[in-house]
Amino acid sequence: MTTQSHHLTRAERGISLNLARLFSLRMLGIFIIIPIFAQHAASLEGVTPFLAGLFMSGYALTQIILQPIFGMLSDKFGRKETIVAGLLFFVIGSAIIAFTSNIHVAILGRIIQGTGAIGAVILALATDLTREEVRSKVMAIIGITIGLTFGVAFFISPKLYAFTESLGFSGGLGVFLLCAVLGVWGILLAWFMLPTPPKIDRSAAEAAGGIENFKAAFKDGNINRLYFGGMMVHMILTLAFTAFPFYLINHGFDNAVSWRVYVPGFLISIILLFPIVGFAERFYHHRKVFLMAIGLLGLALMLTFFKISYGGLLVVMMLFFLGFNTLEAMQPSLMSRFAPADNRGMVMGIFSSSQFIGIAVGGQLGMQLRGSFESPLVVFFAAILLVLAWLYVAYPMKNPVRKPKTDDPLEAKETADNRESNEG
């Protein structure tokens, strides 16, 4: 019997960090525009409210459509080649936005920028290059980059915009040129710093064709629940953050000092995240931890209805970020276990598309609720209802089956039988 190590090797740590850097580029395209969106859109020629909204959402719309396609292409032509192609589109789109003053051209650039739909390919590559025993830790490292990118984008975007304008240029020049430069860096990193994954026999997937592969990606009930979960976690995130800034203002923390709540809460959640993920991996309690993380989101949102001090605000943010980051780590890890190897890119692509659907719907729903009601608690109440609906859908999900550690054919057969019973 062989001993399975639950610790990342040096090679796996390096791969995880490089994949996390690549993944952060995908989220940077969304986050970096949020703090300066209204200001930059108003400065563009020919802008209308509808066109301004299209400028904002164009990135997510193309991501929703193209994530499964890029995933399928990576199954056929290779992960690294597809990542480089996607980042090239990201660079071109960012450069177009940086140098235009016309809203229609900016929308075109935003759509091209979103064409770099590499999120699913990065998750599939992470699965190809790392062992199953440490996969949740790898996904945790990648998931944490979303929170870090969120914070970095909100910090540097307004400052860079103002600095570029002080030099006599459009503020968007600096912001989107930064995206382009980081995209070039990502191309170099992907091609020269990441190993080429082992070749997987994809003859069955290639024989089936794209439509059949797409249909096959929805045959497993556990995978379908994770598609739903990918949508829900990002819907709840964007919905909640249309209200959190106003919630903190009501407690005496305006935008200038809100970091005093966000940053400590986020850092504490990171400290707690890795022991939780390690527990799930070592004892194979993935389902329990997954459901617990959904519950943490609901608990954090429920605490907003109570009058609390600064310490209470830290608890709210810590619980919310802990639930979110745990889910960001657990869901791709679970997906990698349930997805068939020869169709993994397609499955991960649909999963990534579901995340962007959640971002689009959550942001729109949050803005509608904020426009109709003064209190941010209305938004939090809606988010709590979504958490309860998610728990109802997620509860029947089965725990993944541990792979056999020996070559005993009886043990292998028992594992296969258990896996079959878990489907549905």
N, C-alpha and C positions, 0 to 999 in steps of 0.2 A: 504494500500500500504506500502511496506517495503522499508526502505532506504538502498541502496547498498553503502557500504564503499569502497572507492578507495585507502585506506591506508593499508599497510601491518600490520597484527597483529604481536605480538611478536613471536607467534608460526610460522607464515609464514616466518618471517625474519630468524629464526633459520633454518627452513627447506631449505630456499633458499640458505643460506650460506653453509650448508652441501652439498646440491646438486651441488653448484658451485665448492666446493673442489673436489668432485668426478669427475665432468666434466673436471676439469683442468688436471686430470691424463691422460685422453684420449689424450688431445692435447700435453701434456708434452712428450709423446712417439714420437711425430713427431718433435716438436721444439727442444728438447734437443740435438738431433743428428746433426742438421744443422750446428752449428758453428764448430764442431770437426769432421764432416763426412769425409772430404778429408784426414785429418791427421790419423784418426783411421783406415779407410779402407786401406790406404797404409801400415799400420803396420801389417795387417792380412796376414797369409800365403795363397798362392795360389790365390791372388786377380788378377782379370782382370777388364778392364773397364765395361764389361757387368755385371760381378758379383758384382762389386761395386755399379752399378745402381740398381741391384736387392736387394742388402742389404739396400739401401736407400728406395726403393719403396715397399718392401715386406709388411711393416706395413699397408700402405694405401690400397694395393691390397686385403688383407684379410678383412680389414674394409669394403671395398666396397661390398664384397660378403656376409659378415656375419651380417651386420647391420639389414637387414630385418628379417633374421632368428632369431637373438637374440630378436628382437622386437616381433616376433610371439611367441617365447618361453616364453617371459615375460607375454604375454596375457594368456598363458595356465597355466604356473607354478608359476607366481608371479614375481613382479618387483625386490624385494630385493634379492630373491634367484638367479635370473639371473644376477644381478649386481655382487654378490659375486662370482659366477662361472666365469664371465668374468674377474674380477680382479685377480682371481687365475691364469688364463692363462697369464695375463699381468705380474704377479710376476715371474712365471716360465720362460717365454720368456726373461725377463730382466736378470734373473740370468744366463741363458745360454749364453747370449751375454757377460755378465760381465766376465765370467771365461774361455772364449775360445779365442784362437789366430788363429783359422782357419776360412776362409771366408765362407765356406760351412756351418759350424756349426753356424756361426753368422747369416747367412741368415735364417736358420731354427729357431733360437731364435727370429729373427725379425718377422717372420711369426707367431710364437706362441704368441709373444707379441701383435701383431695386432689382434689375435683371441679374445682378450678381447673387443669385439665390444659393449660397453655398452652405447654409446652416445645416441642412440635412446631410450633405456630403461630409462635413466635418464630424458630425456625430457618427456616421457610418465608418469613417476612417478611424475614429477613436475606438470603435468596437473592433475593427480589424487589427489594430496595433497593440491592444492591451488584453490582459487576461481577465476572464470573467470574475475572478475572486476580488479584483480591485476596481472593477468597472464603475461602481457607484462613487468611489473616491475620485476617479478620473472625471466623471460627470459632475461631481461636486466642485472640482477645481474650475471646470468650464462654466458651471452655473454661477459661481461666485463672480466671474468676470462680468456677468450681466449687471449685478448690483454695483460693482466697481465702475463699470463703464457708465452706468446711469449717473453716479456721483461725479465722475470726472467730466462727463459731457456737460452737466449742469453747472460745473465750476468754471471750465475754461471757455465754453461757448460765448457767454456774454462779454467776458473780458477780451477774448480774441476779436469779437465783432467790433467792440468799441475801439480797440487798438488799431484795427485796420482802417476804420473810419477816420481816426485821428491823423492817419497818414494821407488822407484825401482820396481813399479808394472806397468802393462798396464794402460794407461790413461782411457781406457774404463771401467776398473774395478770400479772406483769411480762413473762415470756417470751412468752406468746401475745398479749398486748396489743401488744408490739413487732411481732409478725408482722402483726397487723391494721393498725397504723399504716403499716408499710412497704407493705402491700397497697394502702392508699389512695393513698400516694405513687406506687406503680406505675401505678395507674389514671390519675392526673393526668399522669404522665410519658408513658404510652402515647398518651393522647388529644391532648395539646397539644405534645409534643416530638418525636414521630415523624411523618415525612411519610406520606401515604397512598400506597401502592404503585400503580404503573400497572396498569390493568385488564387481566387476561389473559382471552383467549377460552376459556371453560370449557364451551362448548356440547356438546362431545363427552363430557366427564365427566358433565355434568348429564343428558344423554340416556341414558347408560349406567346411571345410578342407583348407589346406595351399595354394593349387593352386588357389582355388576360392577366398580366402582372398587376395591373391596377385593380381588377376585380379580386384577385387572390389576396391583395393587401387588406381586404375587409372581411376575410373568412374567419378570423380568430376573434372570439368575443373579448378576450383579454386585451388584444391590440386595439379593438374599437373603443374600449373603455379608456385606454391611454390616449387615443386621439381626442376624445372628449375632455380628458384631463388636461392635455396640452392647451386646448382652447380655454378651459375654465381658469387655469392658474393665471394666464396672461390677461384674461378678461377682468378677473378680480383685481389684479395688480393695477391695470390702467384705470379701472373704475375707481378704486380706492384712492389713487393719487390725483384724481380730479377733486377730491375732497380733503385729503390730508393737509395740504397747505393752509386751507381755511380753518380746519380743525385746530391746527397749531396756532394760528393767529388768534383764535378765540381763547387760547390758553396763554397768550402773551408772547408767542414766538413768531415774529414775522419772518419774511423770506431771508432777511439779512442774518438772522440768528437761528434759523430752523435746523441748521447743521448740528446744533448742540443736542438735538433729539435724534436726528437721522443717523449721524455717524456713530455715537456710542451704541445705539440700538443695533445697528448693522454689525459692528465689530463684535459685540457680545454674541450675536447670533452665529457668527463665523466660528467663534471659539467652541460653541456648543455643537455646531454642525458635524464636525468630523467624528466625534465619539458616537453620535447617533447613526451616521452612515456606516461607521465601522461595526457597530452592533448589528445592523441589518445584514451586512456582508458576512460577518463571522458566524452568526447563528441562523442565517437565512430566514430572517423575519421581515422580508421586504414588504409584504402586504400590510403588516401591522404598523410599520413605520410610515408607510405611504398614507394610510388612513389617519394616523395620528397627526401627520403634517397638515392634512386638510382641516382637521379639527383645530389645530393651532391658529390657522387663518381665521376661522370662525370665532375662536375665543378672543383673539386680538380685536376683531371688529366689534364684538359684544361689549368689551371693556370701554369702548369709546362713548357708551351711553351713561357712564358713571362719572361723577365729578372727581377728578384725580389730580394729584400733584405732579411735579416734574418727574419724580421717581416712577409714578404711574404711567406717564407718557413714555418713559424709557421702556417700561415693561410692554406697553402696547406695540411699540416699534420693534422691540426685540422679538416678541412672539410672531409678529407679522413677517419679519424678514426671515426668522428661523423656519417658519412654515413654508414660505416661498422658496428659500434656498434649498431646503430639504427636498421639496418637490422637483425643483430644477435638476437636482442630482439623481433622484430616484426614478423619475419617469423615463428619461432616455436609457438608464441602466436596465429597467424592466423591459423596455421596448427591445433592446438589443438581445435580451434573452428569449423573448417570444417570437421575434421576427426571423423568418428563414434566411439563411446566409445568402442564397442566390437572389433574393428579392429585397435585401436589407436597405439598399439605397432608395427604392420606391417607398417602402414603409416609413423610413425616416423622413422622406420628402413630404409625405402626407401629414406626418406628425408635425413637421415644421410649419406647414401651411396652416394647420389647425391653430398653432400658436399665434400666427399673424391675424387669423380671423378673430381670435380672442382680443388682440390688441385693438383692432379696428372697431369691433363691436363695443368693447369696454369703454374706449375713449368716447365714442359717439353717445353711448348710453349715459355716461357720467356727465358729459356736457349738457345733454338734454335735461337731466335731473337737476343739475346745478342751475340751469336757466329757468326752471320752473319752480324751484323751492330754494329758500334762502339757507336753510340749515344743512350742513354737510352730513348730519345724521341720517337724512333721507337716503343719501348715497350709500352710507354704511349699512342701512337696513336692507337695501336692494342687494348689496354684496353678501350679506348674511343669508338671504334667501338663495342666492346662487351657490353658496357653500353647502347648504342643506340639500339642494338638488344634486350637487356633485357627489356628496356622501351616499345618497340613495343609488346613484348610477354606479359608483365605484365599489360599493360594498361586496357585490358578488364576485369580484375579481379573484382569481386563484393566485396562490403564491407560486413563484417559479420553482421548478424542480432542480435540486442540486445534481450536477453532473457526476457520474460515478468516478471514484478516485482509483479504481482498479480496472483491470482488464477482464474481470469476472463476467462471463456472458450472462449469467443469471441476474447479476446486479444491473447490468446494462439493460436487460429485457425489462426488469421491474421498473427502472427509471423511465423507459420508453412508454410502458403502460400507464404510469402515473402522469406523464406528460399528456398522453392522449385524453385521460380523464379530466385534465385541467382545461382543455379547450372547450369553448362554449360561452 
